[in-house]
Structure formats: C-alpha cells, structure tokens
Amino acid sequence: MKTKCHIKKNDKVKIIVGKDKGKIGKVLKVNNKKQRVIVENINMIKKHVKPNAQNRQGGIVETEGQINWANVMVMCNKCITPVRIKFQHLEDGKKVRSCRKCNELIDA
C-alpha cells in the first residue's frame, strides 16, 4: 500500500505524540519509502562515531532521529496552530496546500 505524505521539507511542524510532544521544529528531510521525517532538534539520539576525515577524534555525536510522519502536524502561519491540510487548485492550474481552518495557503 502506497501512501502520500503531505509534509514537505522546510515545513514548520508540531510533534503530537511521543517524548517530544508539543515541541515545534522545521522538517529537514522526508523519507517517503519508510514514512518518516527528520525534524530539527527533535528526537535527539546519541551515535558512537569512529574517527574519520570529518571527525578526527571520533566519540559520541548527537543527531536528530527519524519520526513517523503520522506523529507530526503542519503548523499554519496565520492561525498559529497545528492543522490538517487540504488541497486547492488555483486559477493558473497549480495545486497548492492550504489550512482547513482559515484557508490560508501553506505553499507560498
């Protein structure tokens, strides 16, 4: 079963489930095959890294972990709340995302 994600890179999202519930961050990456997103400064994990060209000393590095995209909601800029998304067709034929509460366009 193939599902489509309505979340895109650089969207502002709010975490609705899990240890980081209530936090807001920016989406850094979307993985459609695994249905996961990486959000800035959310779900921080510690990773043990061997010394290499980028990290000469090695050691423990903190990075963002992946979250299932069902656990985040897109934030509307106008009503400043997490909202569901609907799609609208503009006069020029473009398909854009908009807020269900206030009809503000999310794709600017």
HUTA-V596753 format. One record per pair of residues at least 24 apart in sequence whose C-alpha atoms are under 6 Angstrom apart, sorted by sequence separation. I is the first residue (numbers start at 1). J is the second residue. If there is no record, write none. Layout:
BEGIN
i=I j=J
i=I j=J
END
This chain:
BEGIN
i=38 j=66
i=37 j=66
i=36 j=66
i=37 j=67
i=36 j=67
i=36 j=68
i=37 j=69
i=35 j=68
i=36 j=69
i=17 j=71
i=16 j=71
i=16 j=72
i=15 j=72
i=14 j=72
i=14 j=73
i=13 j=73
i=13 j=74
i=13 j=75
i=12 j=75
END
